[in-house]
Amino acid sequence: MLPDAVRSLLCPVCRNGLMPDGDHRLACPNGHSFDAARQGYFNFLVGKGTVFEADTAAMVAARFDFLSRGHYQPLADVLAELAAPALQRPDAAVLDAGTGTGHYLNRLLATVPASAIGLDISKFALRRAARMNPDAVNLVCDVWQPLPVTDAAVDVVTVVFAPRNAAEFARVLRPGGRLIVVTPRSGHLGEVAGKTGMLGLEPAKEERLAASLDAHFEFRSARELDVELGLAPVDVGNLALMGPAGHHLDPSALDAIIAGLPPVTKVSARFRISVFEPRNPPSA
């Protein structure tokens, strides 16, 4: 059986609605069809696909191992707490943009049941996410393209260290819905970022984040969260490999660095969880 969220999907080719065609296929009235992969996700990258570099299997495995150890569980808890008030209606729905391995969406759905859609450009990530959240619709797609989701279809959009397509997020959110964005704060992972070659983890200033969303969203609140971690060498290696720097790190050089670490390295994870609401559309 396909998840309930299928009713909110659009064909990525022609933008018509999609309907189940059996238990493992989606089809639109124009004859475009999409078969579920063996792991349960659908690949909606069509045409030229995406120009963005998707996370590799090794990067996804590192993220899965790191998150499965519960290191970022406090972040997942806060994200679920902030999403829950907007997911109280009987047909509540959430869109997790950049769902990755699905850990954060899994925690949210355990807190408040809802229909769910998870998006990511990495098929390796979606293989993990589909197993973790089998009742969600998990889609390989480019968040910078028009989202394959109908207007006003979801109550919450969550974005954890992922791209933010403000116009599309505003389009798919229902009135009164919430956009919840997680970004790093100054000093995030500072104890290990430099020595392991992590790049692309510089904090997004609150003002810059708000400005990027301002045309479509109003800022409502923000919560700062500090998580003090005691990481084994393998955890530090996973932390380095699972982020954007994983595309460029030399595995042998990283192994040498990890080999020289003490049994436990104290690391500070510093997050900001920001909540936005769609601006009211102009009157006709």
C-alpha positions as a Markdown table, in Angstrom:
| # | Residue | x | y | z |
|---|---|---|---|---|
| 1 | Met | 0.0 | 0.0 | 0.0 |
| 2 | Leu | 1.3 | 3.5 | -0.9 |
| 3 | Pro | 1.3 | 6.2 | 1.8 |
| 4 | Asp | -1.5 | 8.7 | 2.2 |
| 5 | Ala | 0.7 | 11.6 | 1.1 |
| 6 | Val | 0.6 | 10.3 | -2.5 |
| 7 | Arg | -2.6 | 12.3 | -3.0 |
| 8 | Ser | -0.6 | 15.5 | -2.6 |
| 9 | Leu | 2.0 | 14.7 | -5.3 |
| 10 | Leu | 2.4 | 16.2 | -8.7 |
| 11 | Cys | 4.0 | 14.6 | -11.8 |
| 12 | Pro | 7.5 | 16.1 | -12.1 |
| 13 | Val | 7.2 | 16.1 | -15.9 |
| 14 | Cys | 3.8 | 17.7 | -16.6 |
| 15 | Arg | 2.6 | 18.9 | -13.1 |
| 16 | Asn | -0.6 | 16.9 | -13.2 |
| 17 | Gly | -1.7 | 15.0 | -10.2 |
| 18 | Leu | -0.3 | 11.5 | -9.6 |
| 19 | Met | -2.4 | 8.5 | -8.6 |
| 20 | Pro | -1.4 | 5.0 | -7.5 |
| 21 | Asp | -1.2 | 2.5 | -10.3 |
| 22 | Gly | -0.9 | -0.7 | -8.3 |
| 23 | Asp | 1.0 | -0.9 | -5.0 |
| 24 | His | 4.4 | 0.2 | -6.3 |
| 25 | Arg | 3.8 | 2.7 | -9.1 |
| 26 | Leu | 2.5 | 6.2 | -9.5 |
| 27 | Ala | 1.0 | 7.5 | -12.8 |
| 28 | Cys | -0.5 | 10.8 | -14.1 |
| 29 | Pro | -3.3 | 11.3 | -16.7 |
| 30 | Asn | -0.6 | 12.0 | -19.4 |
| 31 | Gly | 0.9 | 8.6 | -19.1 |
| 32 | His | 4.0 | 9.5 | -17.1 |
| 33 | Ser | 4.7 | 6.7 | -14.6 |
| 34 | Phe | 7.2 | 6.2 | -11.8 |
| 35 | Asp | 8.0 | 2.8 | -10.2 |
| 36 | Ala | 9.2 | 2.6 | -6.6 |
| 37 | Ala | 12.7 | 1.4 | -6.1 |
| 38 | Arg | 13.3 | -1.8 | -4.3 |
| 39 | Gln | 14.0 | 0.1 | -1.1 |
| 40 | Gly | 10.6 | 2.0 | -1.4 |
| 41 | Tyr | 11.5 | 5.5 | -2.6 |
| 42 | Phe | 10.6 | 7.1 | -6.0 |
| 43 | Asn | 13.1 | 8.9 | -8.2 |
| 44 | Phe | 11.6 | 12.2 | -9.4 |
| 45 | Leu | 14.8 | 13.5 | -11.0 |
| 46 | Val | 13.7 | 13.9 | -14.7 |
| 47 | Gly | 15.2 | 15.5 | -17.7 |
| 48 | Lys | 18.7 | 16.7 | -16.9 |
| 49 | Gly | 18.2 | 15.7 | -13.2 |
| 50 | Thr | 20.1 | 18.1 | -11.0 |
| 51 | Val | 23.3 | 20.1 | -11.2 |
| 52 | Phe | 24.0 | 19.6 | -7.5 |
| 53 | Glu | 26.3 | 16.9 | -6.2 |
| 54 | Ala | 24.4 | 14.4 | -4.2 |
| 55 | Asp | 25.8 | 12.8 | -1.0 |
| 56 | Thr | 27.7 | 9.6 | -1.7 |
| 57 | Ala | 27.0 | 6.2 | -0.2 |
| 58 | Ala | 30.0 | 6.7 | 2.2 |
| 59 | Met | 28.7 | 10.1 | 3.3 |
| 60 | Val | 25.3 | 8.8 | 3.9 |
| 61 | Ala | 26.6 | 5.7 | 5.8 |
| 62 | Ala | 28.6 | 8.1 | 8.1 |
| 63 | Arg | 25.6 | 10.2 | 8.8 |
| 64 | Phe | 23.4 | 7.2 | 9.5 |
| 65 | Asp | 25.9 | 5.8 | 11.9 |
| 66 | Phe | 26.5 | 9.1 | 13.7 |
| 67 | Leu | 22.8 | 9.9 | 14.1 |
| 68 | Ser | 21.9 | 6.3 | 15.0 |
| 69 | Arg | 24.2 | 6.7 | 18.1 |
| 70 | Gly | 21.8 | 9.5 | 19.3 |
| 71 | His | 24.3 | 12.3 | 19.3 |
| 72 | Tyr | 21.8 | 14.8 | 17.8 |
| 73 | Gln | 18.8 | 13.4 | 19.6 |
| 74 | Pro | 18.2 | 16.6 | 21.5 |
| 75 | Leu | 18.0 | 18.5 | 18.2 |
| 76 | Ala | 15.5 | 15.9 | 16.9 |
| 77 | Asp | 13.4 | 16.3 | 20.1 |
| 78 | Val | 13.2 | 20.1 | 19.8 |
| 79 | Leu | 12.4 | 20.0 | 16.1 |
| 80 | Ala | 9.5 | 17.6 | 16.9 |
| 81 | Glu | 8.3 | 19.8 | 19.7 |
| 82 | Leu | 8.2 | 22.9 | 17.6 |
| 83 | Ala | 6.4 | 21.1 | 14.7 |
| 84 | Ala | 3.8 | 19.4 | 16.8 |
| 85 | Pro | 1.4 | 22.4 | 17.4 |
| 86 | Ala | 0.9 | 22.8 | 13.7 |
| 87 | Leu | 0.2 | 19.1 | 13.1 |
| 88 | Gln | -3.0 | 18.7 | 15.2 |
| 89 | Arg | -5.6 | 18.6 | 12.4 |
| 90 | Pro | -6.8 | 15.1 | 11.4 |
| 91 | Asp | -5.2 | 15.4 | 7.9 |
| 92 | Ala | -2.0 | 17.0 | 9.1 |
| 93 | Ala | 1.0 | 16.7 | 6.8 |
| 94 | Val | 4.7 | 17.5 | 7.0 |
| 95 | Leu | 7.4 | 17.9 | 4.3 |
| 96 | Asp | 11.0 | 17.2 | 5.3 |
| 97 | Ala | 13.1 | 19.0 | 2.7 |
| 98 | Gly | 16.6 | 17.4 | 2.6 |
| 99 | Thr | 15.4 | 14.5 | 4.7 |
| 100 | Gly | 18.7 | 12.7 | 4.4 |
| 101 | Thr | 18.6 | 9.4 | 6.3 |
| 102 | Gly | 15.2 | 10.3 | 7.7 |
| 103 | His | 16.2 | 10.4 | 11.4 |
| 104 | Tyr | 14.7 | 13.8 | 12.1 |
| 105 | Leu | 11.4 | 13.0 | 10.4 |
| 106 | Asn | 11.3 | 9.7 | 12.2 |
| 107 | Arg | 11.4 | 11.4 | 15.5 |
| 108 | Leu | 8.8 | 13.9 | 14.5 |
| 109 | Leu | 6.4 | 11.2 | 13.4 |
| 110 | Ala | 6.9 | 9.4 | 16.6 |
| 111 | Thr | 5.8 | 12.5 | 18.5 |
| 112 | Val | 2.8 | 13.4 | 16.4 |
| 113 | Pro | 1.3 | 11.1 | 13.7 |
| 114 | Ala | 1.0 | 12.9 | 10.3 |
| 115 | Ser | 1.1 | 12.3 | 6.6 |
| 116 | Ala | 4.7 | 12.8 | 5.5 |
| 117 | Ile | 6.9 | 13.5 | 2.4 |
| 118 | Gly | 10.7 | 13.3 | 2.5 |
| 119 | Leu | 12.8 | 14.9 | -0.2 |
| 120 | Asp | 16.5 | 14.5 | -1.0 |
| 121 | Ile | 18.7 | 14.5 | -4.1 |
| 122 | Ser | 20.7 | 11.5 | -2.9 |
| 123 | Lys | 19.3 | 8.1 | -3.8 |
| 124 | Phe | 21.7 | 6.7 | -1.2 |
| 125 | Ala | 20.1 | 8.8 | 1.5 |
| 126 | Leu | 16.6 | 7.9 | 0.3 |
| 127 | Arg | 17.4 | 4.2 | 0.6 |
| 128 | Arg | 18.0 | 4.7 | 4.3 |
| 129 | Ala | 15.1 | 7.2 | 4.7 |
| 130 | Ala | 12.5 | 4.9 | 3.1 |
| 131 | Arg | 13.4 | 2.0 | 5.5 |
| 132 | Met | 13.3 | 4.4 | 8.5 |
| 133 | Asn | 10.0 | 6.0 | 7.4 |
| 134 | Pro | 8.1 | 3.5 | 5.4 |
| 135 | Asp | 4.8 | 5.3 | 5.9 |
| 136 | Ala | 6.2 | 8.5 | 4.3 |
| 137 | Val | 6.5 | 9.2 | 0.6 |
| 138 | Asn | 10.3 | 9.4 | 0.0 |
| 139 | Leu | 11.3 | 11.2 | -3.2 |
| 140 | Val | 14.6 | 11.8 | -4.9 |
| 141 | Cys | 14.3 | 15.3 | -6.3 |
| 142 | Asp | 16.0 | 18.7 | -6.5 |
| 143 | Val | 14.6 | 21.1 | -3.9 |
| 144 | Trp | 15.7 | 24.1 | -6.1 |
| 145 | Gln | 13.2 | 22.9 | -8.8 |
| 146 | Pro | 9.4 | 23.2 | -8.5 |
| 147 | Leu | 8.4 | 20.8 | -5.8 |
| 148 | Pro | 6.3 | 17.8 | -6.9 |
| 149 | Val | 3.7 | 18.8 | -4.3 |
| 150 | Thr | 0.3 | 20.4 | -4.7 |
| 151 | Asp | -0.5 | 23.9 | -3.4 |
| 152 | Ala | -1.3 | 24.2 | 0.3 |
| 153 | Ala | -0.8 | 20.5 | 0.9 |
| 154 | Val | 1.3 | 20.5 | 4.1 |
| 155 | Asp | 1.2 | 22.1 | 7.6 |
| 156 | Val | 4.9 | 22.0 | 8.4 |
| 157 | Val | 8.1 | 22.2 | 6.3 |
| 158 | Thr | 11.3 | 21.2 | 8.1 |
| 159 | Val | 14.8 | 22.0 | 6.8 |
| 160 | Val | 17.8 | 20.7 | 8.7 |
| 161 | Phe | 21.1 | 21.9 | 7.2 |
| 162 | Ala | 19.6 | 21.8 | 3.8 |
| 163 | Pro | 18.7 | 24.2 | 0.9 |
| 164 | Arg | 15.8 | 26.5 | 1.3 |
| 165 | Asn | 13.5 | 27.2 | -1.6 |
| 166 | Ala | 11.4 | 29.9 | 0.0 |
| 167 | Ala | 8.9 | 30.4 | -2.8 |
| 168 | Glu | 8.1 | 26.7 | -3.1 |
| 169 | Phe | 7.9 | 26.2 | 0.6 |
| 170 | Ala | 5.4 | 29.0 | 0.8 |
| 171 | Arg | 3.4 | 27.6 | -2.0 |
| 172 | Val | 3.0 | 24.1 | -0.5 |
| 173 | Leu | 2.3 | 25.3 | 3.0 |
| 174 | Arg | -1.3 | 25.7 | 4.2 |
| 175 | Pro | -2.3 | 29.1 | 5.8 |
| 176 | Gly | -1.0 | 29.1 | 9.3 |
| 177 | Gly | 1.6 | 26.5 | 8.6 |
| 178 | Arg | 5.2 | 26.6 | 9.8 |
| 179 | Leu | 8.6 | 26.5 | 8.2 |
| 180 | Ile | 11.2 | 25.3 | 10.7 |
| 181 | Val | 14.8 | 25.8 | 9.8 |
| 182 | Val | 17.9 | 24.4 | 11.6 |
| 183 | Thr | 21.2 | 26.2 | 11.1 |
| 184 | Pro | 24.6 | 26.1 | 12.9 |
| 185 | Arg | 25.6 | 28.9 | 15.3 |
| 186 | Ser | 29.1 | 30.3 | 15.8 |
| 187 | Gly | 31.5 | 27.7 | 17.2 |
| 188 | His | 29.5 | 24.7 | 16.0 |
| 189 | Leu | 31.8 | 21.7 | 16.1 |
| 190 | Gly | 34.7 | 24.1 | 16.5 |
| 191 | Glu | 36.8 | 21.7 | 18.5 |
| 192 | Val | 37.2 | 19.3 | 15.5 |
| 193 | Ala | 36.1 | 21.3 | 12.4 |
| 194 | Gly | 39.6 | 22.6 | 11.6 |
| 195 | Lys | 41.7 | 19.6 | 12.3 |
| 196 | Thr | 39.4 | 17.2 | 10.3 |
| 197 | Gly | 39.1 | 19.5 | 7.3 |
| 198 | Met | 35.4 | 20.2 | 7.6 |
| 199 | Leu | 34.2 | 22.9 | 5.2 |
| 200 | Gly | 30.9 | 24.5 | 4.5 |
| 201 | Leu | 29.8 | 24.5 | 8.2 |
| 202 | Glu | 30.1 | 28.2 | 8.8 |
| 203 | Pro | 27.1 | 29.4 | 10.7 |
| 204 | Ala | 24.2 | 31.1 | 8.9 |
| 205 | Lys | 23.6 | 34.4 | 10.6 |
| 206 | Glu | 20.0 | 34.9 | 11.8 |
| 207 | Glu | 19.7 | 38.1 | 9.8 |
| 208 | Arg | 20.9 | 36.5 | 6.6 |
| 209 | Leu | 18.5 | 33.6 | 7.0 |
| 210 | Ala | 15.6 | 35.9 | 7.6 |
| 211 | Ala | 16.5 | 38.0 | 4.6 |
| 212 | Ser | 16.6 | 35.0 | 2.3 |
| 213 | Leu | 13.1 | 34.1 | 3.3 |
| 214 | Asp | 11.7 | 37.6 | 3.8 |
| 215 | Ala | 9.7 | 37.8 | 0.6 |
| 216 | His | 7.6 | 34.8 | 1.5 |
| 217 | Phe | 7.8 | 34.3 | 5.3 |
| 218 | Glu | 7.6 | 36.2 | 8.6 |
| 219 | Phe | 10.0 | 35.3 | 11.4 |
| 220 | Arg | 8.2 | 34.1 | 14.5 |
| 221 | Ser | 10.7 | 32.7 | 17.0 |
| 222 | Ala | 14.1 | 31.0 | 17.4 |
| 223 | Arg | 15.5 | 28.7 | 19.9 |
| 224 | Glu | 19.2 | 28.2 | 20.6 |
| 225 | Leu | 20.4 | 24.7 | 21.5 |
| 226 | Asp | 23.8 | 23.6 | 22.7 |
| 227 | Val | 24.6 | 19.9 | 22.9 |
| 228 | Glu | 27.9 | 18.9 | 24.6 |
| 229 | Leu | 29.2 | 15.7 | 23.0 |
| 230 | Gly | 31.8 | 13.2 | 24.0 |
| 231 | Leu | 32.8 | 11.5 | 20.8 |
| 232 | Ala | 34.9 | 8.4 | 20.1 |
| 233 | Pro | 37.3 | 8.7 | 17.2 |
| 234 | Val | 34.9 | 6.8 | 14.9 |
| 235 | Asp | 32.2 | 9.4 | 15.7 |
| 236 | Val | 34.6 | 12.3 | 14.9 |
| 237 | Gly | 35.4 | 10.6 | 11.6 |
| 238 | Asn | 31.7 | 10.2 | 10.8 |
| 239 | Leu | 31.0 | 13.8 | 11.7 |
| 240 | Ala | 33.7 | 15.0 | 9.3 |
| 241 | Leu | 32.6 | 12.7 | 6.4 |
| 242 | Met | 28.8 | 13.2 | 6.7 |
| 243 | Gly | 28.8 | 16.9 | 5.9 |
| 244 | Pro | 29.6 | 18.9 | 2.7 |
| 245 | Ala | 33.3 | 18.4 | 3.2 |
| 246 | Gly | 32.7 | 14.7 | 2.7 |
| 247 | His | 32.8 | 15.3 | -1.1 |
| 248 | His | 36.4 | 16.5 | -0.9 |
| 249 | Leu | 38.1 | 14.8 | 2.1 |
| 250 | Asp | 41.0 | 12.5 | 1.5 |
| 251 | Pro | 39.9 | 9.3 | 3.3 |
| 252 | Ser | 43.5 | 8.2 | 4.1 |
| 253 | Ala | 44.3 | 11.7 | 5.5 |
| 254 | Leu | 41.2 | 11.6 | 7.6 |
| 255 | Asp | 42.0 | 8.1 | 8.9 |
| 256 | Ala | 45.4 | 9.4 | 10.0 |
| 257 | Ile | 43.9 | 12.3 | 11.9 |
| 258 | Ile | 41.3 | 10.0 | 13.5 |
| 259 | Ala | 44.0 | 7.6 | 14.6 |
| 260 | Gly | 45.7 | 10.3 | 16.6 |
| 261 | Leu | 42.6 | 11.3 | 18.6 |
| 262 | Pro | 42.1 | 10.5 | 22.3 |
| 263 | Pro | 39.4 | 7.9 | 23.3 |
| 264 | Val | 37.0 | 10.7 | 23.9 |
| 265 | Thr | 36.9 | 14.2 | 22.3 |
| 266 | Lys | 34.6 | 16.8 | 23.7 |
| 267 | Val | 32.7 | 18.7 | 21.0 |
| 268 | Ser | 30.1 | 21.4 | 21.2 |
| 269 | Ala | 27.2 | 21.3 | 18.7 |
| 270 | Arg | 25.5 | 24.7 | 18.5 |
| 271 | Phe | 22.2 | 25.0 | 16.7 |
| 272 | Arg | 19.6 | 27.6 | 16.0 |
| 273 | Ile | 16.0 | 26.4 | 15.3 |
| 274 | Ser | 14.1 | 29.1 | 13.6 |
| 275 | Val | 10.3 | 29.2 | 13.0 |
| 276 | Phe | 8.7 | 31.1 | 10.2 |
| 277 | Glu | 5.1 | 31.5 | 9.0 |
| 278 | Pro | 4.0 | 32.3 | 5.4 |
| 279 | Arg | 3.2 | 35.9 | 4.7 |
| 280 | Asn | -0.5 | 36.5 | 3.9 |
| 281 | Pro | -1.0 | 36.6 | 0.1 |
| 282 | Pro | -1.9 | 40.1 | -1.3 |
| 283 | Ser | -5.6 | 40.8 | -1.6 |
| 284 | Ala | -7.1 | 40.4 | -5.0 |
